Amino acid sequence: MRMGIIGLGRMGFNIMLHLLEQGHEVVAYNRSKESVDKAGKAGAMTAYSLDEFCANLPAPRVILLMVPAGHPVDEVLKGLKTHLKKGDIVIDGGNSNYQDSVRRAKKMAKGGVQYLDCGTSGGLSGARHGACLTIGGNEKAYRKLLPLWRSIACEGGFLYCGPSGAGHYVKTVHNGIEYGLLQAYGEGFELLHKAPYKLKLDKIAGVWTHGSVIRSWLLELAQEKLKTDPRLQNVVGKIGGGETGRWAIEEAKRRKTDMPVLSASLKARRLSEKHESVSGRVIAYIRNGFGGHEMVLKKKK
């Protein structure tokens, strides 16, 4: 099928490459000309304006948005407004707040356009080789795109979660769990780092990935980073992020649900901006490993 992608950042570009490998035709658009040029060299059809982008997509159009949450999504939708027709499907594959997705879906449905919210997990590797997708919105529109979900996702890696907002709701909770897991690994490795023994942290992470009850992909990423920096001396423990975690906490309050682990993890992230720690260094490394999140490297003396 021919479909369009708006947003060629780390995730969007990797999804585009994956779809091209699956035999799909992709029309690629981004605000920066350099990103569009790069997409063209990779085999995508290029568009340097929304007019050109929409003109290259056959009706009914299928458009995947991979842009930052909040105002950027609304700005793109505003630009698409005059081009979209009844039967078109727009998918928000970013980390939007589920309440924004509900609002946008209602607004677009008035013009006969279906708006699907798609939580995309798996980091850069998932985007490039097969992601995990949780999808919300009109079920008929979801079913029309089954070939697309199968192409983007890894085997068994997509699920229709319910009406508008459900996909992004599930992704928000997913990220809240992720925060807690990262904090637990960070704290554990900090205690190992301060042990009264000369422990090899990369070796410990490695053995834990074989049969232990705490084995995971996050632990594998920690091992990879620890191999290059065994004593955690090269990175500053500023963690960053936190938006989806805050949304999860806000939703927990609305639903009268306690989330002490997530609350503590968010507090640790805020504190990491002023008081860096070994725990923060581990978390910064792991986040860089799965999502390419920026980390602050220590200046060499």
Secondary structure as the mmCIF struct_conf table of DSSP 4:
data_model
#
loop_
_struct_conf.conf_type_id
_struct_conf.id
_struct_conf.beg_label_comp_id
_struct_conf.beg_label_asym_id
_struct_conf.beg_label_seq_id
_struct_conf.end_label_comp_id
_struct_conf.end_label_asym_id
_struct_conf.end_label_seq_id
STRN STRN1 ARG A 2 ILE A 6
BEND BEND1 GLY A 9 GLY A 9
HELX_RH_AL_P HELX_RH_AL_P1 ARG A 10 GLU A 21
TURN_TY1_P TURN_TY1_P1 GLN A 22 GLY A 23
STRN STRN2 GLU A 25 TYR A 29
BEND BEND2 ARG A 31 SER A 32
HELX_RH_AL_P HELX_RH_AL_P2 LYS A 33 ALA A 42
TURN_TY1_P TURN_TY1_P2 GLY A 43 GLY A 43
HELX_LH_PP_P HELX_LH_PP_P1 ALA A 44 ALA A 44
STRN STRN3 MET A 45 ALA A 47
BEND BEND3 TYR A 48 SER A 49
HELX_RH_AL_P HELX_RH_AL_P3 LEU A 50 ALA A 55
TURN_TY1_P TURN_TY1_P3 ASN A 56 ASN A 56
BEND BEND4 LEU A 57 LEU A 57
HELX_LH_PP_P HELX_LH_PP_P2 PRO A 58 PRO A 58
BEND BEND5 ALA A 59 PRO A 60
HELX_LH_PP_P HELX_LH_PP_P3 ARG A 61 ARG A 61
STRN STRN4 VAL A 62 LEU A 65
TURN_TY1_P TURN_TY1_P4 ALA A 69 GLY A 70
HELX_RH_AL_P HELX_RH_AL_P4 HIS A 71 LEU A 80
TURN_TY1_P TURN_TY1_P5 LYS A 81 HIS A 83
TURN_TY1_P TURN_TY1_P6 LYS A 86 GLY A 87
STRN STRN5 ILE A 89 ASP A 92
BEND BEND6 GLY A 94 GLY A 94
HELX_RH_AL_P HELX_RH_AL_P5 TYR A 98 ALA A 109
TURN_TY1_P TURN_TY1_P7 LYS A 110 GLY A 112
STRN STRN6 GLN A 114 SER A 121
BEND BEND7 GLY A 122 GLY A 122
HELX_RH_AL_P HELX_RH_AL_P6 GLY A 123 HIS A 129
STRN STRN7 ALA A 131 GLY A 136
BEND BEND8 GLY A 137 GLY A 137
HELX_RH_AL_P HELX_RH_AL_P7 GLU A 139 LYS A 144
TURN_TY1_P TURN_TY1_P8 LEU A 145 LEU A 145
HELX_RH_AL_P HELX_RH_AL_P8 LEU A 146 ILE A 152
STRN STRN8 ALA A 153 GLY A 162
BEND BEND9 PRO A 163 PRO A 163
TURN_TY1_P TURN_TY1_P9 SER A 164 GLY A 165
HELX_RH_AL_P HELX_RH_AL_P9 ALA A 166 HIS A 193
TURN_TY1_P TURN_TY1_P10 LYS A 194 LYS A 194
BEND BEND10 ALA A 195 TYR A 197
HELX_RH_AL_P HELX_RH_AL_P10 LEU A 201 TRP A 208
TURN_TY1_P TURN_TY1_P11 THR A 209 GLY A 211
TURN_TY1_P TURN_TY1_P12 VAL A 213 ILE A 214
HELX_RH_AL_P HELX_RH_AL_P11 TRP A 217 THR A 228
TURN_TY1_P TURN_TY1_P13 PRO A 230 ARG A 231
BEND BEND11 ASN A 234 ASN A 234
STRN STRN9 VAL A 235 VAL A 235
HELX_RH_AL_P HELX_RH_AL_P12 GLU A 243 ARG A 254
TURN_TY1_P TURN_TY1_P14 ARG A 255 LYS A 256
HELX_RH_AL_P HELX_RH_AL_P13 PRO A 260 SER A 272
TURN_TY1_P TURN_TY1_P15 GLU A 273 LYS A 274
BEND BEND12 HIS A 275 HIS A 275
HELX_RH_AL_P HELX_RH_AL_P14 VAL A 278 GLY A 291
HELX_LH_PP_P HELX_LH_PP_P4 VAL A 296 VAL A 296
STRN STRN10 LEU A 297 LEU A 297
HELX_LH_PP_P HELX_LH_PP_P5 LYS A 298 LYS A 300
#
